[in-house]
Amino acid sequence: MPQCAHHVTVEGLISCDDVPTNQPQCLDSCPSNTAIEYASDKNFGASSYAVQGVENIKAEIMTNGSVTAAFTVYEDFLTYKSGVYQHMTGAAEGGHAIKCIGWGVEND
């Protein structure tokens, strides 16, 4: 998919709504290991729970691995580049889901 303007107007970019899509073929097998059958490899969740607060989320990641989070996306998110997103201006656009795998910065 080429670079495009998502929910905003950007000079020199077409709207993402106007980009032709080419849906890939859905395979029922793993290309790198054909012995794995799709139907028997699926996992299903039986329940879910919420974790709130920074320290509790850190403890959850350390104990059970990554967590999934969701937040409301506002118009200014569309020009977000890096770091921790903070809503500053604009109306709500919808929701956004993320996978949290850790926290902090590691310097080499």
LOLO-940807 format. One record per residue (C-alpha): residue number from 0; residue in three letters; x, y, z. Coordinates in steps of 0.1 Angstrom, whole numbers, plus 5000, padded with zeros to 4 digits. Example, Ala and Ser with C-alpha at 12.3 -4.5 7.8 and 13.67 -1.06 7.14 Angstrom:
# residues 2
[r 0, "ALA", [5123, 4955, 5078]]
[r 1, "SER", [5137, 4989, 5071]]
END
This chain:
# residues 108
[r 0, "MET", [5000, 5000, 5000]]
[r 1, "PRO", [5015, 5033, 4991]]
[r 2, "GLN", [5019, 5062, 5015]]
[r 3, "CYS", [4985, 5080, 5018]]
[r 4, "ALA", [4966, 5105, 5040]]
[r 5, "HIS", [4946, 5087, 5066]]
[r 6, "HIS", [4916, 5108, 5078]]
[r 7, "VAL", [4934, 5141, 5069]]
[r 8, "THR", [4943, 5161, 5038]]
[r 9, "VAL", [4981, 5161, 5031]]
[r 10, "GLU", [4994, 5179, 5001]]
[r 11, "GLY", [5010, 5155, 4976]]
[r 12, "LEU", [4992, 5124, 4991]]
[r 13, "ILE", [4960, 5108, 4980]]
[r 14, "SER", [4934, 5098, 5005]]
[r 15, "CYS", [4939, 5063, 5019]]
[r 16, "ASP", [4902, 5057, 5010]]
[r 17, "ASP", [4911, 5060, 4974]]
[r 18, "VAL", [4940, 5036, 4974]]
[r 19, "PRO", [4931, 5003, 4956]]
[r 20, "THR", [4934, 4974, 4980]]
[r 21, "ASN", [4946, 4939, 4971]]
[r 22, "GLN", [4935, 4914, 4997]]
[r 23, "PRO", [4960, 4886, 5001]]
[r 24, "GLN", [4949, 4850, 4998]]
[r 25, "CYS", [4939, 4835, 5032]]
[r 26, "LEU", [4958, 4802, 5037]]
[r 27, "ASP", [4947, 4774, 5060]]
[r 28, "SER", [4983, 4762, 5066]]
[r 29, "CYS", [5016, 4777, 5078]]
[r 30, "PRO", [5039, 4783, 5048]]
[r 31, "SER", [5070, 4776, 5068]]
[r 32, "ASN", [5057, 4744, 5084]]
[r 33, "THR", [5030, 4726, 5065]]
[r 34, "ALA", [5027, 4700, 5093]]
[r 35, "ILE", [5008, 4726, 5114]]
[r 36, "GLU", [4971, 4725, 5107]]
[r 37, "TYR", [4953, 4758, 5110]]
[r 38, "ALA", [4922, 4744, 5127]]
[r 39, "SER", [4941, 4727, 5155]]
[r 40, "ASP", [4966, 4756, 5160]]
[r 41, "LYS", [4940, 4782, 5169]]
[r 42, "ASN", [4938, 4794, 5205]]
[r 43, "PHE", [4907, 4809, 5221]]
[r 44, "GLY", [4904, 4830, 5252]]
[r 45, "ALA", [4879, 4818, 5278]]
[r 46, "SER", [4879, 4850, 5299]]
[r 47, "SER", [4895, 4884, 5302]]
[r 48, "TYR", [4902, 4909, 5329]]
[r 49, "ALA", [4913, 4945, 5333]]
[r 50, "VAL", [4945, 4958, 5348]]
[r 51, "GLN", [4946, 4995, 5357]]
[r 52, "GLY", [4975, 5017, 5368]]
[r 53, "VAL", [5011, 5019, 5356]]
[r 54, "GLU", [5026, 4998, 5384]]
[r 55, "ASN", [4999, 4971, 5380]]
[r 56, "ILE", [5004, 4969, 5342]]
[r 57, "LYS", [5042, 4966, 5347]]
[r 58, "ALA", [5036, 4937, 5372]]
[r 59, "GLU", [5012, 4921, 5348]]
[r 60, "ILE", [5037, 4922, 5319]]
[r 61, "MET", [5065, 4908, 5342]]
[r 62, "THR", [5042, 4880, 5355]]
[r 63, "ASN", [5021, 4870, 5324]]
[r 64, "GLY", [5037, 4887, 5294]]
[r 65, "SER", [5024, 4913, 5270]]
[r 66, "VAL", [4990, 4930, 5275]]
[r 67, "THR", [4966, 4944, 5250]]
[r 68, "ALA", [4953, 4980, 5255]]
[r 69, "ALA", [4929, 5003, 5237]]
[r 70, "PHE", [4925, 5041, 5237]]
[r 71, "THR", [4905, 5067, 5219]]
[r 72, "VAL", [4922, 5083, 5189]]
[r 73, "TYR", [4917, 5120, 5183]]
[r 74, "GLU", [4924, 5141, 5152]]
[r 75, "ASP", [4959, 5151, 5165]]
[r 76, "PHE", [4969, 5114, 5166]]
[r 77, "LEU", [4970, 5114, 5128]]
[r 78, "THR", [5001, 5137, 5129]]
[r 79, "TYR", [5017, 5118, 5158]]
[r 80, "LYS", [5053, 5108, 5152]]
[r 81, "SER", [5069, 5092, 5182]]
[r 82, "GLY", [5071, 5090, 5220]]
[r 83, "VAL", [5040, 5088, 5243]]
[r 84, "TYR", [5009, 5101, 5225]]
[r 85, "GLN", [4990, 5127, 5245]]
[r 86, "HIS", [4957, 5142, 5231]]
[r 87, "MET", [4961, 5179, 5227]]
[r 88, "THR", [4935, 5190, 5202]]
[r 89, "GLY", [4907, 5178, 5179]]
[r 90, "ALA", [4876, 5156, 5180]]
[r 91, "ALA", [4875, 5118, 5186]]
[r 92, "GLU", [4882, 5097, 5155]]
[r 93, "GLY", [4876, 5062, 5169]]
[r 94, "GLY", [4895, 5036, 5188]]
[r 95, "HIS", [4931, 5022, 5185]]
[r 96, "ALA", [4943, 4989, 5200]]
[r 97, "ILE", [4980, 4982, 5209]]
[r 98, "LYS", [5001, 4954, 5223]]
[r 99, "CYS", [5023, 4965, 5253]]
[r 100, "ILE", [5054, 4943, 5255]]
[r 101, "GLY", [5074, 4963, 5280]]
[r 102, "TRP", [5083, 4998, 5291]]
[r 103, "GLY", [5112, 5022, 5293]]
[r 104, "VAL", [5142, 5028, 5270]]
[r 105, "GLU", [5172, 5007, 5266]]
[r 106, "ASN", [5204, 5025, 5256]]
[r 107, "ASP", [5232, 5006, 5239]]
END
